Each structure stands twice: as structure tokens, then as C-alpha cells.
Amino acid sequence: MNHDESRPQENGGQGTTLLGAPSRRGPMNVFPLWKNILVATVCLLGALFAAPNVFQPDPAVQIRSLDADAMISAAQKARVLAALDKAGVAVIGVDEDDGSLLVRLQDEAAQLGARSLIADTLNDNVGDFVVALAQAPTTPQWLQDLGGKPMSLGLDLFGGAHFLLQVNMQDYIAGVVDNSAEGMRDKLIDERIRFLPNRNWVDGQTISIGFRDEATREEAKAALVDYQDFLVQERESAGDLILRFTLTEDKIRALEDRAISQNLTSLRNRVNELGVSEPQVQRLGRSRIVVDLPGIQDSARAKEILNKFANLEFRLEALPRARKSQLETYEYQGRMQDIMRRNIVTGNNVQDAQQSYDPETSQPQVSIELDNEGGRKMHAATKDNIGRSMAILFIEQKPRVREVVRDGETIEEYYTIEERRLISVATIQAALGFSFRITGLSLREAQDLALLLRAGALAAPMYIVEERTVGAQLGDENIRRGWQSVAIGFALVLAFMIYYYRGFGLAANVALTANLTLLVAIMSILGATLTLPGIAGIVLTVGMAVDANVLIFSRIREELKNNPPQMAIQAGFDRALLTITDANVTTFFVAIILLSIGSGPVRGFAVTLAVGIVTSMFTAILVTRALVNLMYGGRKLESIKI
Amino acid sequence: MSDSQSNTFQVDFMGKRLIAMVLSGVVLAAALGSLSYQGLNLGLDFTGGSLVEVKLAKKVDPQTVRGYLVDAGFTNGTVQTFGSDEDLLIRVPPQEELGVTGQVGLGDEIFAALAAEYPGIVLQQSNYVGPAVGDELAEDGGLALLTALLVVMLYILFRFTKQFSVGAVTALAHDVIIVLGCFSIFGWTFDLTVLAALLAVIGYSLNDTIVVSDRIRENFRRARRGTPIEIINQALNQTLGRTLVTSLTTLFVLLALLFAGGEVIRGFATALSIGVVIGTYSSIYVAANVLLLMNISREDLLVPEPEQDGSEDGSYP
């Protein structure tokens, strides 16, 4: 048994002779002042940072501009408040923060009415604002300034919807390779570089083009230098000179990153239309995206919006002299329309789209704004093609699942079927640039097209692989039941400790309270999300945290048989320390494993378990010791009750 | 009672170790038997599919509700009450023919069908887990369990000796298998929260085992005479008070969770409650028994010639 190095300043070099005469400076079981101050300070800080969780949030309506740069003007704010005042809705406060406005309301009943009223007031012409139900924290300002904030509630406690989306990378990569092959073919034809006729250029992630002689191949290589995503190799097969373009693993990763980040952007735009105050859209792993919509009322609508796997492509009409390999044919308004295979720009390049009316004819139209790249491409493609038609192809991905046998094992495989249709064919009236209009649509068509373009296209098809929706009522019930069990469990443990250990039990109970406070404080500071399994973790921590104290106290009892009280207290604490550390370190490992491997509910539990172990070690060893020292230390004791 | 506690236990634990071995053997066999024949009643997390929980305005017979669902075209769903008579749980296994997006909407369709029939109905929760995700969760869960056992084994090997390491891991595997066996025998739903509970059982039982092992090691080192059985018995008695108190306080909070925590947390609380009881038993009988079976002796635990400050056995990584 060895405890010396853990407290070298107190009993250096005593080793196993602890039972002999103490050779120490000063009185026994007294902490130096700095140590008492340290313990007290940590506990006070804990109380301070746990405090925000006590304040009940106000029901509120959040108003946020869809355009990140735009702020809500003073005039708009005044209009909102005037409208609410007129409708008799009691507003108890208005906060401004990062360009968003938080209108605090008297009660929850007023929330829904206030939301639609505000939305109507602000969005009379176009939907520029997100108006969402929200909870406004009531933490006092000075505490907020110190960084104090309450734990955020998980969806199982707050109500809301959680979605896990799988991005179909295979299809996306295949699409990129296909489109590149088309581009290369066009480029070679434009530059009059002769290549060997062969239909199948594409094989998985490689494109192979054959040439008759070395000089042509060099020319082609120079012409196709723009395709930097590919690794270019020169090969020879059956006397033909081949130029092979392969997507490298690095490039695939880069493409995946690009696809995911674009899908994220587009999802965020779509989610904004749902009116949720704090939506979370995040990447998970290599090809998944998590969407959390706290407090959403209508999860079916959310699914509808998330499940739109559509993209648009702007393509030129095929001229009669076009080769079969260059065009595709679709039905449009009862006739067959030939269009070029290669797209000019896709929905990815669309920055904004609004439905409006043509000032001359009063016909509905869609005004489209492209980004830099899109504008450049559009201009290049249309400047020589005035009078020719441009088509908009709508591509919808519909995910399906099938069973396939691979390596003798039956596994589920996701695949997508694609539906393509032309939604517009219009004549190019002038060279188009960054902004142009599409006319000749019905009002309904124009509205739908604008919404789809605005919400942003997805770079790669996605589908929902997991959904968890919790109704607000169940959320309330979960939180009530959760805290109720914490309270009951906590009370039972407190009562038992007092009954069983008397004065020492009191010290343990103060330590346990400090433990709970510190746990909540650290979770709040870390910005952790509280879930129902997380509450279970807190309850379990309460039950198990006394273990360290129990170990110490039973050790003191044993030591009391052979030692005077002060020595017994000293030895009890010292000898239990090693055991406590050993036991907690291993449990901490388990918590870390849970945290790294687990998902969802398991993680919520693991976080509280891990933090709980740290706080309970601190409180059991230092807080209890400080209290016991204050109660018993530094004076002569005949006997102690434990 | 306070003054009479310390070290008054004089139970001959190891004298009954054969009985305990037989008992553990029988329970383990029953658990393993049920696990291999009946398997686990896996929850939505692992099987995939859809689940809808609704609260009705008044009590309804689940069979009637099922009838409506069949009429509406949902033929293979199960309907059961959940907690109270007004709470219904409708579960539908994965539907391949609906495709990926079709199944996602199934919960909404079921709710819509019920809402038409029962006014005042409230959607409590609606979950959908895709088949691939279910498989992944199951795989990750198994991996987490095994990793936890392995890490524990290595840590104890490093801190104690191989006998303690094998003893602790045997005790943990014993606990996990028996808790799993209970879930199999009684057909309770095994979902992600139960898996988390199982890992917490490992943490808890380990805590217990280490406290006992620590004392056994200490006593071996200190004792000049006495057989291993006597030494272990003494250590078990010395730690018994602490073992019981900690198990008791933990059970207090678990019972609070079990009775006040609601349906969602019930599986978790059940698994942990069983685990705490079994874990207490196993730290006394299984871990210590393995030490004897592996012929632990004082020599195994002697500290190599102590250094000046004796930090050999007290050092921490």
C-alpha cells in the first residue's frame, strides 16, 4: 500500500510506517488555507455556471433574415411591435443579437399566433425572413457576460425531429466522370483533334480515349489540360495509343468533400424555409449528414423538403447536324425535343431565383441570378447561340433498396433511379449573363421552379436513413420524469448517508451536492446537450459517486480499531485514494469507449458518465476531505462517530 | 448501529465457492441457452423499420386499432400499449418494396390513418431506422462491448497481475451474459439504451471488482501467514460493508429511474438494476474464485525490491 506520492506535501516518506508515530509538522487533518480556498472557489464557480439552468426560458418568436448580411431594420422592428400591440399580444421584451430579433412573449399560448402575425407583417411581398418559435434564455446579463449559459436540451427533451441522411457518392462520382467525358469529347471535336471512335470511354472511375499517333495524343493532352481532377496516364493497348484519365483516391475525397459541403449549404437553405429557430445541419463521417430540427411542429413537411433529390441542368437545344452521341431526346409538351448531352450550368450555380411578372406582357416569369462561374459559362454558351433554344432539364433521384449477394453474403444495397424531364424550353433572346429570365411558364410552374432553384440543388443524391421525431408533449413528459427521478434518487441517497454515517454522512452529502452542481456546470460550459439518457447518467453518477466516500469512511472505521481518531481519519483518506483512483480510471475508460463508438442516446449517457467520474473524484477526495478537516481536524478527539 | 459496522462480518465466502460456481454455471448455461435458442428481442435501433407512439384521448383496445390499420393497408404492423392504456406503440418491420423514401413516410401515413379515426390523438414519437443503419448500430455496439472488455483486461494486467486481469474480465463477461440472458428469457426489448446500460454495468461491476481486488492484493502483501482462501475471505469481509452500501445507494437511484423515469428509460434502468445485483455477486464470487483457480500466491504479488519512495506499485500512468 502506498499513498505517499499522491500527497507528498503532507506525509512525505512515511510509507508503511504510517501506523507508527506521526512525524509531521503542524496539527493533523488541517488543510493549508490555499487548499480550502481552492476547494471553495471551484465549488462557487460550479454554482455560478450551473445557475443558468435554473432560470426558465421565456417563450419567444425569433426573426432572422435569410440573407446573412441583411439586418432587421428599426422600421421593421417597429412594424412588428406595432402589429403585435394592435393584436393585443403581450410582449415582455425584445432582444437583438447577431442580426436576429427575439421577441419575448408572456405565455406559450400566444406563441403560435404571434408567429403567424409576424410572418404576415414582414413577408408581405417576398419571404425574406425566417420566423420561428424559440426559447429566450432568462439568464441575467452579468452571468451571460461571464459566459454562463444553460445546457441545451436534446430532441428527446425538447421535442423535434432528427434526420440522418446518406449521400449517394457512387452515383455522384459516376455523374462527374460522365460529364467530364462528355466535355472532353466536345473539346476534342471543337479543336478538331481526331480520336478513335469508341462508344465506351467510361469505365468506373476512368476515361480512356484512343488515338492513332503520338502527335495527336500530345495535342489532345494539351487540349484537355483543364481536367485537373484526373490523373493522366499514357497507355498502349492493341496498337492504339491511349490517354487514360483516372480519378485518384485523393480527388474522390476532394469531390466528396465538395459534394457534402454543397449539400450542406443547400440543406441549410431548405431547412431555413421550415421556420425552426436553431436548426443543426452537420456532416457525419464520410458520406452522411445529420439534420436536427428542434421544436419542429410538422415533421412530415420537413421530410418532404429534405427528400427532394432534384437538380436542374441548363442545356442547349440540339441542332439538326448534331451527332447522335451528342444528344438526348425528351418529351416536351407532347413533342419530342432533342437537347445536347452536355450542360451549360446546373442548379448548383444558381444564386437566387424569384418568381415575378414580365412588365411588358404581365406573364409570370422566373428571374434567375447565377454565381460568377455560372455567369461566365452561360455567357460563353449563349453569345453565339441567339435564336436557339435553351432547355431546363429537371433531374429527380429516387432512392431504392435491393438485396444483392456479395461474397456469399446477402446485403442491402442502396441505389437510385433517375427521373428526368424537361420543364422548360425557351428561345435565347440575347447573350445571357449572370442574371436572366425564363418566360412562358404558368404561374404555378414559375413558382415551383423559383422555389426549387432558390432552395438550392444537391450536388449528390441523398436519402433519409434514420428519423427520430419526438412530440413536444412527450418531450415535456421526459424532462419532468427525468428530473423527478434525479430528485427522488438524490433524496434517497442523502437520507441514507446521514442515517448511516452521521457527521461524516453530512460531509458526504455536501460533497454530493457539490458534485451534482459541478457536473451540471461543466456540462453547461462544454455546451453539451442534455438528453434523457444523459439524465440517466446524472442519476447513476449520484448513486455511484458516494462510492468514493463510502470507501473512505469504511476505511476510517477499520483504522479506528487500532488508531486514535485523527490518525484513523488521515489513514482512511490516504489508503482509500489508490483504490478510488484505480476504480474510477477504469470506469472512465469505459465511458470514453462509449463516447467514441456509440451514437445518439449512448453518447448522451457517456458524456455525463465521463464528466461525472471527474467531478465525483474531485468532490469525494477534496471536498469531503476539506469538510471533514473543518469538522474534526486540528483538535484533540476522544472518539468519533462514523 | 453506526459503531458496530466495521469489520464485524465474518462470512466464509470462499468456503461456499463450489456452490457459487455451480450456481453461476447453471445461470450462465440458462442465459446462453436462451440467447442461442430464443435470441434477443431486438428493438427498432437494430432491426430497422418504423415505430410510432401515439397518445389517445381515451382507452382503446390495441386489437381494434390494429384492425383499422389493416383496413388502411398496413398489414404487418404490431400494436401494443406502452406504459398506460392510452399510449399505443405501433411497430412496422422494414418494408423493402416501399423503397427507401417510401418507408420514411410510413410513420406519418400511419399517424394520419389513426388521426382520421381517433380525434384528439397526439403523436408522441415517430422513428424510422434504415436497414443499413440498424446493422451498423448493432455492429458498433458489439465492438464497443468487446473493446471495453479488452481495455479493462489490459489495464488490470498493467496495474495488477494476470490472475486479477482474467478474474475481472471473467466477472464482467459473467455479468454481461446474465443481463443479456434475462432480456432474452423475458423477451424484453433490447435497444440502444439497454446497450448503454450494459456498458455501464461493465463500468459498475469493474468498480466493484477492483475495490475487492485491491484489498486482496494488499492483504496478500501484508499477511505473513494464512492460506490464500483465508486471506481472500478476510479481504471480502473487509470490503463487504462498502460493497453493500454502494450497491444499495446505486440501487436506490436505479429504482427511482425505474419507477419515476417513464417508459423510455425503463429498459435502461432494468438492465442496470440487474447488472448491479449480479455485479456485486460476481465481484465477490467470480473474480475471487478465478484467483484461487489460477493459484494466486503471495509471491505473485510481492513488490520487486522497493525503491526509496516505494513508488513501484503506486505509480500512475
Interface residues (C-beta under 8 A of the other chain):
Chain A: M1 N2 H3 D4 E5 S6 G13 G15 T16 D156 L164 Q166 S299 A300 K303 N307 K398 P399 R400 V401 R402 E403 E412 Y414 Y463 I464 V465 E466 E467 R468 T469 V470 G471 Q473 L474 E477 N478 R481 G482 Q484 S485 V486 I488 G489 F490 L492 V493 F496 M497 Y500 Y501 R502 L532 P533 A536 V539 L540 V542 G543 M544 V546 D547 V550 L551 S554 R557 E558 L560 K561 L578 T579 T581 D582 A583 N584 V585 T586 T587 F589 V590 A591 I593 L594 I597 G598 S599 G600 P601 V602 F605 A606 L609 K641 I642
Chain B: S2 D3 Q5 S6 N7 E53 K55 E96 G99 V100 T101 V104 G105 G107 D108 V122 L123 Q124 Q125 S126 N127 Y128 V129 G130 P131 A132 V133 D135 L137 D140 G141 L143 A144 T147 A148 V151 V152 Y155 I156 R159 L192 T193 L195 A196 L199 A200 I202 G203 Y204 L206 N207 I210 V211 D214 R215 E218 R221 R222 Q238 T239 G241 R242 V245 T246 L248 T249 T250 L251 F252 V253 L254 A256 L257 A260 G261 G262 V264 I265 F268 A269 L272 D309 G310 S311 E312 D313 G314 S315 Y316
